[in-house]
Amino acid sequence: MLHPWAKAFFILGILLALQSAWSLLDGYRFLRLVRRSWRRPPGNYQPSAAVIIPCKGLNPGFELNVTRFLAQDYPAYQLIFVVAAEGDPAYRYLAQRLKEPPGRAAKPMLIAAGQSSARGEKVNNLLHGVRAVDPGTEVLVFADADATPGEAWLRSLVAPLEGEGVTVSTGFRWYLPGASFASRLRAAWDTSIATMLGEHDHNFAWGGSMAIRTADFRRLEIANRWWASTVSDDYTLTRAVREAGGRIRFEARCLLKSCEESSLRDFLRWANRQVIITRVYSGRLWWAGLASYSLYCGTFLLGLALLALDASAAERSAIAGMLLGTVALGMAKARLRAIVAREIFPEERSRLERGASCYWKLAPLVPWVMFMNFVISGFAQRIEWHGVHYELCSRDEVRVLKD
């Protein structure tokens, strides 16, 4: 007769197996979406657009990324770089770089936005950038300076807005494996989030690659209402679109590669910050994540405890098989992420040959790191972002803390 705890484990194990199997199927769905997206041309809808890029510091690859933003295959776009202070190294670099021939971008600009006591520095930079947009610009595009766009990125991101049912078009960051363990763990961690996006109605916007019609930006009162007191540009934009009944379209051609070396401490601080922001600004998504990773880790801990107890050989075999099967399903989905990376970033073949295995080899660690992130985020309200400390009082109020 099964021990009561064994019965509980098998119930949880079946739920976890179903969740893992569904997740694997979702991974195949994502791979098919990526392949379809990359087979079709980027699109011919090319209204006047302004690309606003908040910057701080000189991240690895910053110079390359600036060059790529200046050389988009797009007929008429305004490029606006915004830095908080003129003393920032990014400002000094851009002030010199923009003296050179601008490439394809029309009238590239550099703005020093200053500081705000009511909102995050990035959001404050974006608001100043929006104010500098040329009158008559039809589409606003927001991007991060630490991600590398392809030549057709802007065309691909703007094209879905031709459909009246699409309010926001978005991509996502795709971390490539670095040399350190921490950078590879971050790649495995973050790409597990990227594959949540797809052809469905619960996408979220990502601030490093998102576009919205200027008319919709104004209609939804993004600047005056939603970005007035927040550190999150993308979650608040997502909330505004959903409350208005709009739609967020994920464009797989707008997955932007990024690769930064990181210490384990810096990675964990970064990951905790992402999940803390999620808890404050997207509570429903946070609760869903907490439930999912609690199921995973709780089932494993219970199974390992039962294996250590005086269970029958049949029970031990069944428990071990269920645990190993769950791990195998997770690693199988993670192998699909390695395939995605190779297909969309063929120029990174050498790097991926050396390190793409991290996506699936480190996959068994990701749920445990995620669970820790979710537990910590449940009790934390303060974050540090690029040297500035914030207290997230609510999704409508943030305090900028003085050092």
C-alpha positions in Angstrom: 0.0 0.0 0.0 1.4 3.4 -1.0 2.5 5.8 1.8 0.3 8.9 1.9 3.2 11.0 1.0 3.9 8.8 -2.0 0.3 9.3 -3.1 0.8 13.0 -2.9 4.0 12.8 -4.9 2.4 10.8 -7.7 -0.4 13.3 -7.9 2.0 16.2 -8.1 4.3 14.2 -10.4 1.5 13.6 -12.9 0.6 17.4 -12.9 4.3 18.2 -13.3 4.7 15.7 -16.2 1.6 17.2 -17.9 3.0 20.7 -17.5 6.4 19.6 -18.8 5.0 17.8 -21.8 2.8 20.8 -22.7 5.9 23.1 -22.3 7.8 20.8 -24.7 5.0 21.1 -27.3 5.0 24.8 -26.8 8.8 24.7 -27.6 8.1 23.1 -30.9 5.4 25.7 -31.5 7.9 28.4 -30.9 10.5 26.8 -33.2 7.9 26.6 -36.0 6.9 30.2 -35.5 10.6 31.3 -35.8 11.1 29.3 -39.0 7.9 30.7 -40.6 8.8 34.3 -39.6 12.4 34.0 -41.0 11.2 32.5 -44.3 8.9 35.4 -45.1 10.2 38.9 -46.1 10.2 41.6 -43.4 7.3 43.5 -44.8 6.7 46.6 -46.9 4.8 48.8 -44.5 7.3 51.6 -43.8 5.6 54.7 -42.4 7.7 57.5 -40.9 9.2 56.2 -37.6 11.3 57.5 -34.7 13.6 55.1 -32.8 14.3 56.2 -29.3 17.2 54.5 -27.5 17.9 55.2 -23.8 21.6 54.8 -23.0 23.8 54.6 -19.9 27.5 53.6 -19.8 29.4 51.8 -22.5 28.3 48.1 -22.5 30.3 45.6 -24.4 29.3 45.8 -28.1 27.9 49.3 -27.6 29.8 50.8 -30.6 28.6 47.9 -32.9 25.0 48.3 -31.7 25.0 52.1 -32.4 26.4 51.4 -35.9 23.6 48.9 -36.5 20.9 51.3 -35.3 22.3 54.0 -37.7 22.2 51.6 -40.7 18.7 50.1 -40.7 17.2 49.2 -44.0 14.3 51.7 -43.7 13.5 54.7 -45.9 12.7 57.4 -43.3 13.4 57.1 -39.6 14.6 59.5 -36.9 17.1 58.1 -34.4 17.2 59.6 -30.9 19.7 58.6 -28.3 18.9 59.8 -24.8 21.3 59.8 -21.8 20.6 61.1 -18.3 23.7 63.2 -18.0 26.4 64.7 -20.3 29.1 63.3 -18.1 28.0 59.7 -18.9 30.6 57.9 -21.0 27.8 57.0 -23.5 27.0 60.6 -24.0 30.7 61.5 -24.7 31.0 58.6 -27.2 27.8 59.4 -29.0 28.6 63.1 -29.2 31.7 62.2 -31.2 30.1 59.3 -33.2 27.2 61.4 -34.4 29.6 63.9 -36.0 30.4 61.2 -38.5 28.1 60.5 -41.6 24.9 59.2 -40.1 24.3 56.2 -42.3 20.7 55.7 -43.2 19.2 57.3 -40.2 17.7 60.8 -40.8 18.8 63.5 -38.3 20.2 61.4 -35.5 19.9 63.2 -32.2 21.5 63.1 -28.8 19.7 64.4 -25.7 20.6 64.7 -22.0 17.4 64.2 -20.1 18.5 64.9 -16.6 17.2 63.1 -13.5 13.6 62.6 -12.2 12.5 62.0 -8.6 9.2 60.5 -9.8 10.2 57.7 -12.3 12.9 55.4 -13.3 15.9 56.9 -15.3 15.2 54.8 -18.3 11.5 55.9 -18.5 12.5 59.5 -18.0 14.9 59.2 -20.9 12.2 57.7 -23.1 9.8 60.5 -22.2 12.4 63.2 -23.2 13.0 61.2 -26.4 9.3 61.2 -27.3 9.1 65.0 -26.8 11.9 65.4 -29.4 10.1 63.3 -32.1 9.4 65.1 -35.4 5.8 66.2 -35.8 3.9 63.9 -38.1 5.9 60.8 -37.2 3.6 57.8 -37.5 5.3 55.2 -35.4 7.3 55.3 -32.2 9.9 52.6 -31.7 11.8 51.9 -28.5 15.0 49.9 -28.2 17.8 49.0 -25.8 21.4 50.0 -26.6 22.8 46.7 -25.3 21.1 44.5 -27.8 22.3 44.0 -31.4 19.7 44.6 -34.2 19.9 43.1 -37.7 19.7 45.3 -40.8 16.0 44.5 -41.2 15.0 44.8 -37.6 13.2 48.1 -37.9 11.2 47.0 -41.0 10.3 43.7 -39.3 9.2 45.4 -36.1 7.0 48.1 -37.7 5.4 45.9 -40.4 2.9 44.2 -38.1 1.4 47.6 -37.3 -0.1 47.7 -40.8 -2.9 45.5 -39.3 -5.4 47.6 -37.5 -5.9 44.9 -34.9 -2.3 45.2 -33.7 -1.5 47.9 -31.1 2.1 47.0 -30.3 4.7 45.0 -32.1 7.4 43.5 -30.0 10.5 41.3 -30.1 12.7 40.0 -27.2 16.3 39.7 -26.2 18.1 36.4 -26.9 21.2 35.9 -24.7 24.0 34.1 -26.4 26.4 32.0 -24.2 29.5 33.7 -23.0 32.6 32.2 -21.6 31.7 32.2 -17.9 29.3 29.9 -16.1 27.2 32.8 -15.0 26.7 34.2 -18.5 25.7 30.8 -19.7 23.3 30.3 -16.9 21.8 33.7 -17.7 21.4 32.6 -21.3 19.5 29.5 -20.2 17.5 31.5 -17.7 16.4 34.3 -20.0 15.6 32.3 -23.1 13.2 30.3 -21.1 11.2 33.5 -20.9 11.6 34.4 -24.5 9.8 31.2 -25.6 6.7 32.2 -23.7 5.9 34.6 -26.6 4.1 33.6 -29.7 0.9 33.7 -31.7 -1.6 34.1 -28.9 -3.3 36.9 -27.0 -1.2 37.0 -23.8 2.0 38.4 -25.1 3.8 41.1 -23.2 5.8 44.0 -24.7 9.6 44.0 -24.2 11.1 47.5 -23.9 14.2 46.7 -25.9 12.3 46.1 -29.1 8.8 47.5 -29.3 6.8 49.7 -31.7 3.5 51.5 -31.4 1.6 54.0 -33.6 2.0 57.5 -32.4 -1.7 57.9 -32.5 -2.2 54.9 -30.2 0.6 56.1 -27.9 -1.3 59.4 -27.4 -4.7 57.8 -27.3 -3.7 55.5 -24.5 -2.0 58.4 -22.6 1.2 56.4 -22.2 3.4 59.5 -21.4 1.1 61.4 -19.1 -0.6 58.5 -17.3 1.3 55.2 -17.5 4.9 56.4 -17.6 4.5 59.3 -15.1 5.6 57.3 -12.1 7.1 53.9 -13.0 10.4 52.1 -13.6 8.9 49.7 -16.1 8.3 51.0 -19.6 7.2 47.7 -21.0 5.0 46.2 -18.3 3.1 49.5 -18.0 2.7 49.7 -21.7 1.4 46.1 -21.7 -1.1 47.0 -19.0 -2.3 50.0 -20.9 -2.8 48.0 -24.1 -4.7 45.2 -22.4 -7.0 47.5 -20.4 -7.9 49.2 -23.7 -8.6 45.9 -25.4 -5.6 46.1 -27.7 -3.3 43.4 -29.0 0.4 42.8 -28.7 2.0 41.0 -31.6 5.3 39.1 -31.2 7.6 39.3 -34.2 10.2 36.5 -34.1 12.4 38.3 -36.6 12.9 40.9 -33.9 14.7 38.6 -31.5 17.9 40.6 -30.7 21.1 38.9 -29.7 23.0 40.0 -26.6 26.1 38.6 -25.0 27.6 40.0 -21.8 30.0 38.3 -19.4 28.7 38.3 -15.9 29.7 37.2 -12.4 27.3 34.9 -10.6 26.5 37.7 -8.1 25.6 40.2 -10.8 23.5 37.6 -12.6 21.5 36.8 -9.5 21.0 40.5 -8.7 19.8 41.1 -12.3 17.5 38.0 -12.3 16.0 39.0 -8.9 15.3 42.5 -10.3 13.5 41.2 -13.3 11.2 39.1 -11.1 10.6 41.8 -8.5 9.6 44.2 -11.3 7.3 41.4 -12.6 5.6 41.0 -9.2 4.9 44.7 -8.9 3.8 45.4 -12.5 2.4 42.1 -13.7 1.0 40.3 -10.6 -1.0 37.7 -12.6 2.1 36.6 -14.5 4.1 36.6 -11.3 1.6 34.3 -9.5 1.5 32.0 -12.5 5.3 31.7 -12.4 5.4 31.2 -8.7 2.8 28.4 -9.0 4.7 26.7 -11.8 8.1 26.7 -10.2 6.7 25.8 -6.8 5.1 22.7 -8.4 8.4 21.8 -10.0 10.6 22.3 -7.0 8.1 21.0 -4.4 7.6 17.8 -6.4 11.3 17.2 -6.7 12.0 17.9 -3.0 9.2 15.5 -2.0 10.4 12.8 -4.5 14.0 13.1 -3.2 12.8 12.8 0.4 10.8 9.7 -0.5 13.8 8.1 -2.2 15.7 8.6 1.1 13.0 6.9 3.1 12.3 3.2 3.5 10.2 2.8 0.3 9.8 -0.3 -1.8 11.9 -1.0 -4.8 8.9 -0.5 -7.1 8.1 2.8 -5.5 11.7 4.0 -5.8 11.8 3.0 -9.4 8.5 4.8 -10.2 9.6 8.0 -8.3 13.1 8.1 -9.9 11.6 7.5 -13.3 9.1 10.3 -12.9 11.8 12.7 -11.8 14.2 11.8 -14.5 11.5 11.9 -17.1 10.6 15.5 -16.0 14.2 16.5 -16.3 14.5 15.0 -19.7 11.4 16.8 -21.0 12.9 20.1 -19.7 16.2 19.4 -21.4 14.5 18.5 -24.6 12.7 21.8 -24.8 16.0 23.6 -24.0 17.6 21.8 -26.9 15.0 23.5 -29.1 16.4 26.9 -27.9 19.8 25.9 -29.1 18.3 25.1 -32.5 16.6 28.5 -32.6 19.8 30.3 -31.7 21.7 28.6 -34.5 19.0 29.3 -37.1 18.4 33.0 -36.4 22.1 33.9 -35.6 24.1 32.0 -38.3 26.9 34.6 -38.0 27.4 33.4 -34.4 28.1 29.8 -35.5 31.5 29.6 -33.9 30.3 30.9 -30.5 27.3 28.6 -30.6 29.3 25.6 -31.5 31.3 26.2 -28.3 28.5 27.1 -26.0 25.0 26.4 -27.3 24.9 23.2 -25.2 24.4 25.5 -22.1 20.8 26.0 -23.1 20.0 22.3 -22.3 22.9 21.3 -20.0 22.0 24.1 -17.5 18.2 23.7 -18.0 17.9 21.5 -14.8 19.2 24.4 -12.8 16.9 27.1 -14.2 13.7 26.1 -12.3 15.7 26.2 -9.0 17.1 29.6 -9.7 13.7 30.9 -10.8 12.1 29.5 -7.7 14.7 31.4 -5.6 14.1 34.6 -7.6 10.3 34.3 -7.0 10.7 33.7 -3.3 13.0 36.7 -2.9 10.8 38.9 -5.0 7.8 38.1 -2.7 9.5 40.0 0.1 11.5 42.7 -1.8 10.4 46.1 -2.8 13.7 47.8 -3.5 15.8 47.3 -6.6 19.0 48.8 -8.0 19.2 49.6 -11.7 22.3 51.0 -13.3 23.5 52.4 -10.0 20.2 54.0 -9.1 18.1 52.6 -6.2 14.3 52.5 -6.3 11.5 51.5 -3.9 8.6 50.1 -5.8 5.7 51.2 -3.6 3.0 50.0 -6.1 2.6 49.6 -9.8 1.6 53.3 -9.9 4.1 54.7 -7.5 7.9 54.6 -7.3 10.4 56.3 -5.0 13.8 57.2 -6.3 16.1 56.7 -3.3 19.0 59.0 -2.6 22.4 57.3 -1.8 
